[in-house]
Amino acid sequence: MRIGTRRRCYDASTIGAGQPVMVTPGADGIKEIVPPLTDADIESLKAGDRVRITGVLYTARDAAHGRLLPLIDAGKTLPIDVRGQIIYYTGPSPARPGEVVGSIGPTTGSRMDKFTPKLLELGLKGTMGKGHRSEHVKQAMMRHKAVYFGAIGGAGAVLSRFVTKVEIVAYEDLGTEAIRRIEVEKFPAIVVNDCHGGDLYQEGMAEYGR
């Protein structure tokens, strides 16, 4: 199990401690959030909100989701507790010497659409990737109070600068698609779909189509 670390400027004792934090936007209008997230946190987010995430994210792509689904269907315990958490759809490249992680850009969120509703039902509060989500997933986010964050596509090397620690926690045999627990500091993202039915893609097209 490989672990990379970088100096952290936030209080790591709050991570996973069950003390969710939603900070009022500052002068730049960006919301600072710390998982685990509550229903109230999710309700306060709207499509188009810019956020910075500090704390724990879990990474998982197609192969890992393909292993989680049979466990959910069988009522078995998952290798990670998804309640209140955010899953980032990414498969990081290997870290260069002296670095925590390699490029860690998002993959297409719709590839996980068939898995997402069941994870939301278990308490997952956020997913993060690039591109749109299906109507089925958007309805599930409204029903279970969850959001979909968009990360910057094509900028994986830049996003790696916000990662302070990486640890494989499940399915190491999947290589880059293993489930990782990563700690991030002010990781930039934007709310694409909120729990109120807001959709940044649809709203953006309507605005600029006028």
N, C-alpha and C positions, 0 to 999 in steps of 0.2 A: 504493500500500500504506500503510494507516494504522497508526500505532503510538502507543499511549498508555502513559505511564509514571507511576509513583508511587514515592516513596522506599521502598527495600527495607531490611529489618532483618536479613535472612539473608544468608549468604555465597553470592552468585550464582555464584561460581566452581565450586560443587559441582553446579550444575544441568547435567544431560546429561553429566557427567564420568564416568559409569559407576561411581559410588561410591554404591550404594544404602544407605539408612539406615533402620533400624527401631528406634525408641527405646522402651524399656520404659515402660509406662504410668506416669504420675506419680500424685500423690495424688488427682487427680480422675478417674483411671482412663482417661484419653483417650490414645490412641496417636498419636505424632507420626511421620509417614511422609514420605519424600522420594523421588519417582521418579527414576531408573528402578527398578522393583521386581524382585526376584529370586524364584525359587521358594520360597526359605526365608522371605522376607518374606510371601509370600502364605499359606504354610502356617501362619504365626503368627497370622493373622487369623481371627476366628471371627464368625459371624453375631451381630449385636447389639453388636459392638465399636464404640465411638465413636472417630473419628479426626480428626486435623487434618493436612491435606496442605499441604506447603510445597515449591514448585518449579514444574515445568512440567506443565500439562494441555493437551490438545488438544480443541478443540470441534468437533463434527460432528453433524449431524442427518440427516434422511431424504435430502435432495437430495445431500448430500456422500457419504453411504454408497452411494447409487445410482451414483455415479461411481467409487467405489473398487472395487465388486464386479466390474465388467468387467475392470479391471486385474488383480485377483487371479486371476480365471478364465483370463486370458490369460498369466499368469506374468510380468506387467510390474511394474516398480518403482513403488511408491506414492509420492505426493508427500511423505509423512512416514514416518519410521521408527517403526513401532509397537512395536518390541521393548522390553518392560519398561515401557511407557507406560500412561497412563490417558486414555480418551476420555470427555469430559463431553458428554452429550446436551443441548445448549443452543444457542440462537441469540440472542445478546445484542442488546439494543436499543441505538440510538446513544447515545453519551456526551454528556452536557450539557457546556457549556463549563467547563473546569477539572477535569473528572472523567476517569477512565481508561476507564470503560465504563458503559453503562446497566444496566438490569435484566438479570440473568444467571441466572434461575431454570432448573430442570431441566425437560425434556420427558419424556414417557412412554417408559420404556426398552423396552417390548415392541414399539414401532414399529420398533426396530432388530433385532429377534430374527432375522430372516432373513439379516442380514448378519454378526452377531456371531461365530458359530462359526468362520468362515473367518479373521476377524481374530485370534481367539484362537490359531488354528493358526499364525499368523505371529509370535506372541510377544506380542501385546497382553495386559497383565496386569490391567487394570482398566477397567470402564466405570462410568459414573455417571449416574443419572437419577432418575426417580420411578416408583413402581408396580412390579408383579411382573414376572418374566421367565418364559419358557416352559420346559417340562421339557427341551426340546432344548438350550436355552442353558445351563441348569443342569448338564446332563450334560457339555457342552463345557467349562464352567468346572472341573469336577472332573477332566476328562481332561487339560486343558492348564494347570492350576494358575492360576486367575484368580479375581477377585472382582467382585461388583457392589456399588457403593456407592449409597446413597440420599442425595440432597441435599434440602434443605428446600423443598418445594413452596410456592408463593405468597409467597416471601420473596426474590424476585430482587433487589430494591433493597438488601436487607440483605447478600446474598451478594456484591454488587458491591464492598463495602468490603474484601473479602479479596483482591481482584485488584489487582496492582501493575503489570502490563504486558500489553498486548494487541497482537498482530501477525497480520495475515492472511498465511497461508502457502500457500494453495491455493484455487482456485475463487472468486476475488473477485467474479466475475459473479453468484454466488448471493446476494450481499448478506448478510443476517443469517445465512444458512446456509452461508457460506464456512467453510473450515477455518481456525481460529485457533489460534495458539500463545499461551497465556496463562500468566503467572507469578502464582502465588498465595502467600499467606502465612497459614498456619494456617486454611486453608479447611475448614469443618466438614462432616463427613459421617458416615454410619453404615454398617457392613457389613450389607447385606441378604442376600446369598448368598455363602457362602464356598466354598472348594475341597473341603470335606469333606462337602458335601451339606446343610449348614446353611441354613435359610431363615427369616429373621426373621418374615416374614408368617405362615408356617405355625406357627412356634413361638409367636408372640404369640397367635394365635387359639386354639391348644391350651391355653395358659396361662390366658387370661382366659375360656375357655369352660367351665372347671371350676366 
